[in-house]
């Protein structure tokens, strides 16, 4: 498992230094548990070494090579990092924290970051026309707005002064309401920093998105985004638009570790193959990483016996065209979706060696030992199936997959959330499948596991039973 982001040493990333004007630091997000697979792809295709953290990797690349990073298949989003501070040391008072976040906008290398952003999105004009120095006041806080969605379980609730606790939580905490006249007086205060901006807003429409973890902060994520965004707005006079924005600035706070980045992907890269979606479609990036773990070789047959919308066969055929990819499902509508998705990519000019069929995964219409690799996303027992069914389905499928998979050289990479059913059945078929390394991955908040299995030299379970009975039978007449 990759280390927490707080363990990163910012000095190891050279792209944020002003001494390297043609080098930038990129953050690439990846499904938690697959960081090393994404790092291997970066090293293979870009020749760079990555710094891994949980759920992301950081890369130093030349500005001219940023577009190559966007072509990687294992990552979800790409951001250019402007600044990274390991020990931010937030103040003891909320107002002090607001002032720190407001002034933090001045400490970014905006010109390098906006240079990359402008080239990626082909923005028609220079985004930074002038820079207005920030005043010594922060944006007036609005707890009635910024904290209105806070829940009683929020870890920062205990750190908030009683006067700013959201009204919808006051009864739960046994607090009285603040006098309305005090609230009106507070809200009537006009922040001088906002009044000082007399210039007409121009440039890219932007918003600030804050992700924050930690229980010691005296502010919420919306408040942090509000203060930092106020500083950005005053510096560049960019218009704020939370919905139809051109530029998204990311403020990431993990305890005392803070960094700022600019998003270089308007839509996650895992939404690249499907046009016809089902209830349990797997991300294209996860599919790519699973196929990569299976390492298909020239001329091998790769099988997904429960393909759903054919996300795994399609991603495998696009990245490992030297192999033949075959998928199938017992649900006719899923097979139709698979064909629609494949045909859509073919219309776009994609060359794919792939096909899908309707079948029962426990009774495959394939001859014995004709498959080299199995890569599949098994039913989790959540949206599809249940754990009672999985115990039977997993066993029968593993036995049938052992029949069609080549002995000694065959392997399988299987993803499931139902770990109990999988582990029990792997033990039941241990003579057919040898268990290899497994890894825990985060699939939509669920701790799923990717299992790697290797085909043994045992032909079938019946042969194993015959061998065990033969070993128990005494053949020496002298001992009878």
N, C-alpha and C positions, 0 to 999 in steps of 0.2 A: 504494500500500500504506500502510495506517495506521501511524503511528509506534509504537515500543515503549512499553509502559506506563510505563517509567522516565522517559520524556520529559514526562509530565504534571506540571503545576504544581498541587499540592493547593489553593493559595490561589485558583485560578480557579473552584473548586467551592464555592459559598456554602452549600449545604445542610448541610454538616458543622459549620458555625459555630453555637455556642449563641446567637448574637445573632439568629438566624433560626429561631424555634421552630416556625413553620408551614411551613418549607421543608426538604426533604430531598434528599439526593443518591442517585440510583439507578444501579446498574450493570446494564446489559443486555448479555448475551453474544450474540454473533452469529458466524456462520461467517466465518473469516478470509478477507478479500478482498472482503467485502460490507458493510463497516462504513459506507461512504458511502451505500449504499442504505437502510440502517436509519436513518441520521441524517436522510435526506431525508423518510422516513415520519414520524419524530418531529416534524420541523419543520412538516410538512404537517398532521398531525392534532392535535398538542399546542401548536404555536406556540413551541417551545423550541429553542434551539441546543445541540447535543451536543458533548462533548469526545470525540474518537475516539482509541482505542488499538487495538493489534492484537488482534482477536478480541472486542472489547467497545466499548461506548459508555457515557459517563457523562452523566446528565441531572439538572439541578436542577428539581424540580417541587414544587408545593404538596402537602402531605400529603393533602389532599382529592382530588387528581387521580391518586393512585397507581394506583387501579383502572383508569384509562384507559390507563396504560402496559402493564398486563397484557393489554390487548386488541390491542396492536400485532401485526402478522402477520409481521414480519421478524426477530424476536428469539427466542432459545431459552430463556433464563432471566432472571429479574429478582431483584436483590438490593439491599437498602438498605445503603449504606456508612456505617459508624460513624466510622471514623478512617482517615486516610491520612498516612503519614510517608514523605518522599522519601529522607532520609538517616538510616537507623536506627542505623548504626554498631554492629554486633554486636561483642561482646567477643572477646578473643584466646583465652580459655579456654571450654571447653564449659560449665562450671558458671556462668560469668558470662552466657553466652547463655541458659541455662535460667532464670536469675533475671530477665533482661530480659523474656523471653517470659511468665513467670509474672506479673510486675508490670504487663505491658502490658494486662492485663485491666481494670485500674483506669482506664485512660486513654481509655475509650470513652464515647460519649454513649448509654448503654444505654437510658435512658428514652424518648428519641425513637424509637430503632429498635424497641423493644418495643411502643411505642404503635402504630406502623404495622403490625408483625407481628400484634398482637392483633386489630386491625380486619380485616386481610386474612383471617385464619384463624378469626375469630369465637371466639377463646379465651374461655371462660366466666368466668375470674377474672383478677385483677390479677397478672401474672407476677412483678413485682418487689415483694415485700412488705417486705423489709428488705435492707440491704446491710451485710455484715460486712467491716471493713477487713482487708486482707491483711497477713500477717506478713512478716518479712524472710527467710523461707526458701522455697525453691522445692520442687517435687515431686521426690521421690527418683527419679533416672533409672533406667531398666531397659533397658540396651542389649541384654540377652539376649532381650527381647520386642520392643522398638521397632525393632531393626535386623536382625531375623531374616530378612527378605526382601531384604536388600540384595544387590546383584549386584557382581561384581568390577569391572564397568565403571562403577560409581557414581562421579561426579566428586568426592564428598566423602570417599571412602574414604581418600585420602592425608592428609586433615586430621584423621582420628581418631587418638587415642592408641592404642598397641598393646594396652593393657589392655582396651579396649572394642570392638576389632574382632570382629565376629561369628565364632563358631566355624567356621561352614561356609565361611568365607573364609580361615581361618588357614593351612591347608595350601597354598592357592594363593599366599599372600603369603610363605610360608616362615617363619611365626611359630609359636612354641610356645604351648601352651594355658596359660591363667591358672590358677594353683592354685585348686582347688575351695574350699579353706578361705577364700581371699580373697573369692571370689564369694559364699559363704554369709555372710561377715561384712558384705559390702556390702548384700546383699539383706535381712539382718536388721535393718538400720537403718530405723526407722520414721520417716517424715517428720513432723516436728512440726506442719507446716501441715495435714496430713490429720487428725492426732489432735486438733487444736484445734477441728475442726468437730463440735460436739456436738449441734447442732440436727438434727431429723429432716428428711430431704430432702423438699422440696415444690416445687410449681410445675411448669413444662413439662419434660418429658424432653428432654434436648439431647445433641448431639454436636458436636465440632469437627472440621472437615475442612480439612486444610492442603494447599495447592498451592505448591510451592517450586521455583524455578529458580536456577541459579548454582552455581559450583564451589568457592566459597571458604567456604561454611558448614561449621561443625564439628558439625553435627547433621543428622539426617534429618527428613523431613516428619512421620513418626509421633511423633518426640520433640517437635517443635515443637507439634503438636496436643495432645500430652499435657500439656506445661507450661502452655500457654495455657488449656486446658480445666480444669486443676487450679485456676487462679486464678478462672475463672468459677464453678466448682463451690463454691469456698470463699466467694466473695462473696455468692452468691444462694441457696446450698444447693439448687440445682436437681439432680435426679437425672440421672445419666449413663446413656444408653441408645444404643448404637451402631447398633442395628437398628431398633427401634420408637420412633423419636424424634419429638417434636412440633416441635422447633426445631433448625435446622442453622445453626451459626455457621461462617463461612468465614474462614480465616486465609490470606492470600495474600502470599507472599514472593518477590520478584523481585530477586535480588542484595541491594541495600540499600534497596529500595523495599518498604514493608510497608503493607498495609491490611486492615481487618477489615470484614466485611459479614454480614448476616443474609439467608438465602435466603427469598424470598417466593413461590417456586414449588416445590411438592412434586414435580411431574413436569414435564419439559421441555415447552415450548409447541409444539414441532414434532410431538408425538405427538397431534395433534388430529383427524385426518381418517380414518385407516385403522383398520379392524377385521380385514381380511384381508391379511396381509403376505406379500410375496415375498422373494426373496434379495437384490434390488437396489433396494428402495424408497428413494426420495429423501426427505429431510426436507421437511416442509411449508413450513418457513421458507425453505429454498433455492428451492423451487418458487415461492413468492410473490415472492422477490427476482428470479428469472429472468423471471417474467411482468411484473413492474414495469419491468424493463429494456426489455422489448419494447413497453411503453406501448400496450396495445390501446385502440382508440377505439370510439365508438358504432357498433354495427352490424357491426363487423368479425368475421371468422371466424378463430379461433385454432386451430391444428392441432398435435397431438403425434402424429407417425407411429409412435413406439415408446413407447407410454404405460405399459407394465408394469401397475402397479396403479392407474393413472389419477391419480397424485398431482398432476401438473401440471394436467390439465384440471379436477380438482375444486377445487384451490386457486385457479386462475384464475377459475372460475365463481363462487366465493364472494366474491371481491374485485373482479372486473371483470364484473359481471352485465350490463353494457351490450353485451357481446360474446357471440358464440356459440362454445363450446369443444367441439372434436371430437378424440377420441383413438382410437387403434387399435393392435393388436399382432398379430404373426403366430402367437403362441403362444396356443392356445385357453384354457388354464388361466389365463393372465394376463388375458384378456378377462373370464372368469368372476369373477376377483377384483375387477376394475374395477367390474363391475356390482354385486357385493355391497357394495363400499365406497360407491358412489353411492347405492344403495338404503338403506343404513344412515343416510346423511345426510338423505335425503328423509324417512325415518321420524321423524327428529328435528325435522322442520319446516323444513329448509333449502330455500331456493328456488334452484335451479341450472339454468342453460341449458347442458346438457352431454349428450353422447352418446358411446358407444364402439362400435367394430366390430372384426371380425377381418379383417386384410388383410396384404398384403406391402408393406413400406415402399418397395420399389423399383418397385412396380406398383400405385399407388394407384387405387382405383375412384372417382376424382374427375375432374370436367371441368377443362380447362386454365384457369388464372388465376381460380380461385374462392376462394383462400385469401389472407388479408391478412398473417397472422403465423404463424410456426412457432416453437414453443418445445419443446425436447426434450432429454432426457437420453440420450445415445447410449451404446451398450455400451462399457464400459471395456476389455474384453479381459482382465478378471480373473476375476470370478465368472460373467460371461456372455460367451461368445464368446472370440476370441483376436485378436491383432494382425494375423495373416495374413488372417483373415476380414474384419477391420475395413477393411483397405485397399480391398477390393472393395465392401463394404457402404457405406462412406462415399461413395465415388464415385457409385455407382448411386443412392443416396438423394439426394445433392445435385442430381443431374441431374433426378430425378423431382420433387423439391421445387421446383426451378426451373420445371418445367412447370406445376404446380398453383398456384404463387404469382404474384400479380399483379406485372407488370413495373413498375419505377420506384418504386412505393410499398411493395412487399412487403419484409419483413425477417424475419430468423431469429435466434434466441438458442439456441445449442447448447452443451451441456456434455459434456466428455469428458476422460478421463485419457490417452487415446492421442493425444498431441499430434503425434507424427511422422506418423501416418496422416492426421490432420486437416489439417495444414499442407500436405502433399503434394497432397492432393485439392482443397484450396481453390485451389492454384495451377493445377491442371488445369481447374477450372471458373471461372477468374477472369473469363471473359467473361459468365458468368451471375450470379455473386455477387461483389459488391464487399466486401472485408474491411474491417470497422470496428474499433472498440476491442475488446480482449480483456483479461480479468482472471484472475489465478490465484487459486483458492480451495482451501481445505483441506477435502477430503471424506473423513472418517474416517482422516486421516493421509496421504491421497494428494494430491499437488499437481495437481489437475485445473484445467482452463481453461474459462472461458465465452467463446465466440466470438460476436460480433455480425456478422451478414452482411446486406447490402442487395441487393435484386434489381435487376439492371441492365435496360436496355431491349432486350437481346438475347433473341430468342425461344427459340432452342435452339442446341446445339452444332453441329448439322448446318448451320444457317444461317451460323454463324461460319465453318465450313469452306468453304462455298460462297463467302462473301465473300472469304476469303483466296485461294481459287483464282482468283476473278474478277480480283482485284487483280494476280495474277501473269500473267494473260493479256493480251497486247498487243492493243488494239482499233484502233490507228491503222494504216491500210494503208500509209502512207508510210514507217513504220518497219520493216515486214516485210522 
